[in-house]
Amino acid sequence: MKSLHFIAIMVLLVGETFAQTNQNIRADLPAEGSEDLLLHSIIVRLQLSREVAWTKFCTHARVSDPAREAKVLADLKGEGRKVGISPEEVSFFFKPQIVASCRLQEELIAGWRSGFPHPSTQPMDLQRDIRPLIDKVSHDLLLEWKANSSRSFDRSDFYSAEEMIEKYGFSSDVARIAARPLGPR
């Protein structure tokens, strides 16, 4: 999982705008192999979605890209097959992550359009800089989900995950969506 730690550090270095949240992530890095690593990776992926939002805002790109989202999910299903996770299980976990990312981007862009302070950093290049990081986090998430998917999650797991995601500055809507796979089925 050293690569996940590299990505977390990259996210931490991305910009000062999200420094408060990033400091919290660095302070709370879970021990490798813990169930908390899965939740941490969800949070790191959401952090990267903030960068996606800033880039899309600056380039006037649309948040929703159904073709891209379908390709991401198809690629993850292919990776899942290679490591022994069914396509249904991959969809169960990743569809909420994709929806949470889009919701976060919509929230941020709406805020910036209505006058909330803009990040002071230059936007990163979506293709060259951000997507490779998201792809790596998603791959790590796939492996972490494989390690945890047979676990029987309950409502307390869901509420705990939702609370932790909110702790890092994400809205209750985003947290609820992202935590959905960590609850009862």
N, C-alpha and C positions, 0 to 999 in steps of 0.2 A: 504494500500500500504506500510505498515511498512516493510513487507518482502522485497520489492524491495529496500528499503533503506539499509536493512541489506546486500543484495547482492551487492549493489553498494559499501558498505564499504568493503566487502570481496574482491571485485575486486581491490579496492584501496590498500589493504594490500598485494595483491598477490606478488608483487615484484617491485624492484626499476627500472627495465628496462623500464617500461611504466609509470613512475612516472609523467612525464610532462602531458601526456594526462589524467591520473587519477586525477591530481590536478584540471584540467579544469572541469571534470565531477563533482567533489565535489563542486566547486564554482558555478556551474550552475544548481544545483538540482532544478527542477521546483516545483511549488506548486502542491499539490495533486489535482487531478480532472482536471487539465489543459490538453489541447491537447498536450502540450509539454511533458507530461509524457510519451506518446506513443513514441515520438522521442527519449527521454532519454533512454527508455528501449531498443530500437533498438541499441543505442550506447553502452549500457552496455553489450548486447548480443555480439556485435562485439568485445568489450574488452575481453570478455571471449574467443572468437575465437582466439585471440592472444595467450592466454595460451594453447589452443588446438594445435595451430601451433607449439609452442615451444616443447610441449610434443611429438607431432608426429615427429618433426625433430630429437629429441634426441632418439626416439625409432625406427626411420626409418619406421614409419607407413605411409601408403598411405593417402593422403588427402581425396580423394573420397571414400566413402563407401555407394554405392547405397542402399544396404539392410538396413543399419542403418538409412539413410535419409528417406527411404520409411516408416520405422517403426515409426520414429519421427513424420512424417506427418500423418500417420494413427492414432497414439495416440492423436495428436492434434485435428484431425477431430472428434475423439470420445469425447474428452473433449469439443470441440465446440458444438457438439450436445447437451450435458448436459446443456450448458449455453445459448442455443438458437442461435447458429451460424451455418449456413449451411456448409457442407463440401467444397463446391465451394468457399465460402467466406474465409474459413480457408486456403485453397490452394492459393487463390489469395494473401493473406497477407504473408503466411509463405514460399512459394516457393522462392520468392526473398530473404528472410532472410537466407535461407539455401544456396542459390547460392552465396550470398554476403559473407557468412562465409567461404565457400570453396575458393572463389577468394582471400580473405584476407590471408587465410592459404597458398595458392599457392604463393602469392606475397612474404610473409615473408620467407617462406622456400627457395624460389629461391634466395632471397637476402642473406640469411645466407650461402647458398651454394656458392655464388659468392664472399663471403668475407665480407659482412656487419657484423658489430659487433653483437655478440651473447648476449642474455640476460645473466646477471650474476647470476640469480637465478636458483635454482634447478627446473626441470620440476615438475609440479603437476601430481598426478595420475589421468588419464583421467576418469576412471570408478568411483573411490571413491570421488574425489575432484571436478573435473570440470563439469562432466555431471549432477550431481544433481543441481548445480548452474544454468547451462543452462536450465535444465528442469523447474526450478522455474521461471527464467526470461521469458521463453517461455509461461508458464502458465499466468503470469502477463500480458504479451503482448496480449495473447488471450483475456483476460478480457478488456484490454485497447482498443483493436481493436473493440470489441463488442460495447464499449461506443462511438467509433468514426466512425465506418464503414458506418453508415447511412449519415454521413456528405458528402457533395459534395466537394471533393478536386479539386483544379485547378492547372494550371501550376505554379502559384506563390507558392502554398503550396509545390509542388514537388521541385522547385528550392531552396526554403528556407530550406527544409529538407536536400537536397543534400549538400547545403553550410554548414549547421550545422554539418553534419556528417564529412565532410572534415575538419572542424575546429578542430576536435578531432584527427586529424592525419591519417585519412583513405584516401586512394587514391580516385580519382574521379570515377574510375570504381566501386569500392566497394560502394561508396556513392550513385552513380546513381542506382545501383541494389537495395540496401537496401531501398532507398527512393521511388522506383517505385509504391508501393501501395498508396503513399500519393500524387499522381497526378491524372489527369483526367483519366477516364476509357474509 
